Amino acid sequence: MKTGIIGLPQVGKTSLFRILTGAKVEGRSAPNQAHIGIAKVPDPRVLALAEIFKPKKNTFATIEYVDVGGLQKDREKNSASLVPLREADALAHVVRLFENPAVPHEGGSLDAMRDIESVEIELLLYDLEQASKRIERLEKDLKKKKETGLETELALMTRCRKALEAEQPLRELEFKPEEMKMLTAFEFLTRKPVLYVLNLGDDEAADIDRVIERHHLEKLGSKPETAVVPFCGKIEAELAELPESEAKEMMDAYGLKESGRDRLIQGTYKLLGLISFLTAGEPECRAWTIERGMTAQEAAGAIHSDIERGFIKAEVVNWENLVKAGSFAAAKEKAQLKLEGKEYIVQDGDVILFRHSS
């Protein structure tokens, strides 16, 4: 899974990237520069299972983050900056809500909706350019030869262009499955789900759960394919440098129930409709990321395509039941280990043993 980090200059994008990935990068990204890093997805379930199985290694799910330069007023530079985002599954849009006289806001004042709309316009213009180019090519091809497939695509691209010209992101449109498949090749930026990351000042940490209402940003999370996560960048940067025990003390002092890093990753999973199932044994305890609603056979494919093809049955137990039981055998004795077929819908936190033919 890949998430692109976007926003205006001086909003805390690269600081967020450092907090999430632990990468050592400079404070700013150049307009045509992209930082790429990997973040482990915190999952206490893996560690709980490791206490039982004493594996040789623990493996957590990961998210790849791409931090691009702050969007400028120069459209040509923006287009270059946005290219690395085309392969992202989602966008994390960092919005500045902290005051810092030493780092003035380029807009002269804090205005979340103004900044959000400014960035969205750049994404719309980028997609509009892509759609227009494709329409021009399709029209030329159709003059040479009439093809149903090309005519269908032209109608779809024309619909997309009309929405973009009306400043409507493509994520707000409904598409048929066959249309979505066709659109995948174009990697439009405004089709991607967006997580708005509100970068707050320290003074708002204690009341972080009410930030959205206080700044009158309720409508952000009500839009299709969007979510909002408040985040105190300065505090989180300090937490990232501390041992776990000291970080917990600091969070308690600020009244924070969990780290912004964890909230952001959880928000991304929820936005994209993702869950994790687990595998456990002496060699490895591991979390695997899949889409919510996947069957046991489809989930097997996350491990290896051969397991999916040769799927026979899945032995499934909830991770908490397994931890309490202490072993698969004990869980089976308590009738908590179930034998499921290929159509079983995997649940978040399932620990699965796949039976398959070689």
N, C-alpha and C positions, 0 to 999 in steps of 0.2 A: 504494500500500500504506500502511495506517495502523496504527500501534501505540500502544496506550494504556499509560501508565506509572502503576502503582498501588503502594500500600504504606501502611504506618502513618506517622504524623507523625515527623519527625526521622530519617528513614532515608537521605536523600540523593536523593530523587526529582527534585526541581527542579534540583539540581546535575547530575544525570545528563542531564536535559533540556537544560541549558545546554551541557554538553559535546558532546552529539550534534548540536544544532542551531545553536550559536553565538548563540542568542537572549539578549538582555539582559533578564532578568526578576528579580524579587525572590526572595529565598531561600526564601520559603514561598508556597504556593498557599492561598488561602482555600477553605473547604469547598465553596463553590458556584462556584469559579473554575476555569477550564481554560486552560492555556497551550497554544498550538498553534504548531509550528515544523516546518521542513523540513530534513532531513539529506541531504547528498550521500553516495551509496554509493561509498566509495573503490574505484577499479578501475584498477590500473596498466596493464591491457590497452588501455584507451582512450588513455592517454598514449603507449604503445609504438606504437600505430597512427598516432597524430598525428605522430610523428617521421618517418614515411614519407610520409603524405598531406598534411602541412602544411595542415590544414583551417582554415576561417575561425573555427570554434568547436568546442569539445569539450563534449559533454553527457553527464553521468553520471546513472545511475538515482537515484531519490530515495525516501526514506521519510518519511511525515508522522508526527510524534509528538505525542501529546496527553497533557499532564501534568495530572492532576486533584489536588485537595486530598487530604491524608492522611486516611485513614478514621478516623472518631471512634467514640465509644461511642453517639453520637446517630444512631439508625437513619434518621430523617427527613432529616438532613443528608447521610448517606451515600447515600441514594437519589438526591438531587439531584446529588451528585458523580459518581455512576456513569453518569448519562444520557449524557454525551459519549462514553463507551466503547462504546456499543452498535454504532456503525458501524466499530469497530476490527477489523482482521483478526487481530490477536494482542495479548496483554497482556505487558508487561514488569513483573514483580513485583519491586520492589527490597526486598531483605532486609538488615537491618543486622547486620553482624558486626564493627564497629569500636567501640572504646572511646573516649569523649570526655567527661570529667567536666564540661566546660563545657556540654555538650548531653546531659543524662541521657536514657536510654531511658525512654519512658513506661511500659514494663512493669517497670521497676526493674532489669532485668538483660538480658543478651544470651541469647536463646533462639530460634534460627531457626525450628524447627518450630512452636513456640507462636505466633510471629508469622505464619507462613505459614497456619496453620490459622485464626487469627483473621480474616485478610483473606478467606480462602476461605469462611468462614461468611457474611460479608457478601454475597459474590457469590451464594452459594446462596440466601440469604434474598431477595435482589433477584429472582432468577429464579423462585423459588417464588411470589412475589407476582404476577409476570407470568403464570405458568402457571395459577395459581388464578383470576385474573380472566378468562382466556380460557376456561377450563373452565366457569365460571359463565355466560358469554355463550353458549357452545355449547349448554349444557343448556337454556337458555331458548329458543334458536332451534329446537332439536330437538323441543321440546314443541309448537311451532307447526306444524312441518313436518319429516317424516323425509326426510333426504337422505344418500345414501351418503358423499358427500364430507365432510359435517359429522361423521358417525359415525366415519369414519377419523381425522379430525383429533382428535376427542374421545378416541379410544383412544390416540393418540400423546401428547396433552397429559397424559392420566392417567398414562401410563407415565413421562413426564418428572417429573410431580409426585411420584410414588412414589419415584423415585430421589433427587430433591432433598430430600424429607423424611427420607430415609435418609442424608443428607449425602454423596451421591455426585454429583460434578460430571458434567454431561452429556457432556463430552469423553471420559468413560470408557465411554460407552454406544456400541453399534454401531447404526447406522441404515441402512436401505435408501436407495438414491438418491432415490426419490420422497419418503421421509420427510425427508431432508436438505433437499430443495427446499422442502418445506412449512415446515420449521423456520427457514429463512433469513429469513422475514418477521418472526420474533420476536426475532432478534438476542440470544439468550440469552448472558449473559456467561460462564457456566461451560462453554459449548461451545467457546469460543475457545482456541486453543493458548496455553500460558504459557511464557515464558522467565523463569526465576528468576535475577535479577541479584544476586549475593552481594557486597555492598559491604564491602570488607575494610579493615583498617588497613594502614598503610605497612609494618609489620613482616612481613606475610605475602606481600609482592610477590615476593620472590625465589623463593618456593616455591609460586607461585600454582597450578601444575598439580596439587598434592596437597591443595588446600584442601577439596575435596568430601569426600575420605576423612577428613581430619583433623577435620572438623566432623560426620562421620557423616551425610552428606546424600545418600548414594548412591541412596536410593529415590526421590528427587525426579525424577531424570532417567529412571527406569525406568517412570514412569507414562505412560499414553498422552498424546500431544500435548503433551509437556513437554520442556524442556531446561534446562541450568544453565550460567551463565557467571559466573566470578569477576571482580571488578572493584574496583580500588583508587581510589575516588572522589577522594580528596585528590590523589593523584599525577596522575590523569587530568585534573583541573581545571588543574593546573600545566602539563601537557603541551599542553593545548589553547591556552595562551597563548604558547607558544614557537615560534620558527621551526623548520622541519623538521630542520635540522642539529643544533640544540641539543636538540630533543625526542629525537632518536636517541641523543645522548650521555646524556641523563637516563635513558632506558629501559635503556641498557646498564649504567648505574650501579646500577639496581635489579634487573637481571637479567631484564628483560621482553623477550620476543622480538617482541611486537607490541602495539599499543595496545589497551586495553580497548574503546575505541570500535569498532575494527575487529572485534574478537572478538564484540562484541555484535551488530553488523550481520550478520556472517557466521552467527552463531547463529540470528538471526531468519530469514535466508534458508533455512537448513537445516531449521529447524522447520516452516516453511511450504511446504517443497518447491519452492523457487524457484531459478531459474538466470538467467543473462544471456546473450543473444546480442548480437552487435555489428554495426553497419553502419559503413562507412568510405569516405571520399571527400574531395574537395577542399572541398565545402561544410561537412561535419560528420563527426566521429567520435563515435559514440554507443553507449551500452549500453542495452539494452532488457530489462526484467524480464518473465519469463513463468513459468508453472508447468512443473516438470519433467515430461517425457512429452508435451509439446505437439508437434503435427505442424508441418511447415513452413508449411502453409496457415494453421493457427491462429496461429502466430507472426507471420505477415504482418499479421494483424488487430491486433497490438499497435501497429503503425505506422499503419495506416489500414484501415478496413473495406473500402474500395474495392480495396485491394491484395489482401485476402483473397478477395473475391468474384471478382476478375479473375485470380487466381493461375494461372500457367502452369508455371513451373519456378523452382527456387532454385539459385543457384550458391553452393556452400558450401566454405569452407576454414577449417581450424583457425587461430586467431589467431597462434600461435607459428610455424606454417609460413609464414603470410603475412609476418610480420615478418622471418623469415630469408630468404625469397625476395625481399622488397623491393617486390613489386608483384603485382597479380592476374595479369598476363600471365606473369610469371616463375613464379608458383605453378602456373599452368595448364600451362606447359611441363614442369614436374616432376610432372605428373599429381596434384597435391595439391588442385586446384580441381575439385570434383565437381558434376555436374549432378543435382539431386535432384528427385523428384516431391512431390506434395502430402502423401503419407503418411510422408515422412521424419521421424524423431524428432530434433528439434533437441537438440544437445549444448551444455553450458556452454562458452562460449568460441568457439563457431562465429561466423565472420564471414560474413554472408549478403548476396548481391545477389538481389533478387526480380525475376523477369520476370513481368509481368502485363499484361493488356489494359486499356485505358482505359475 
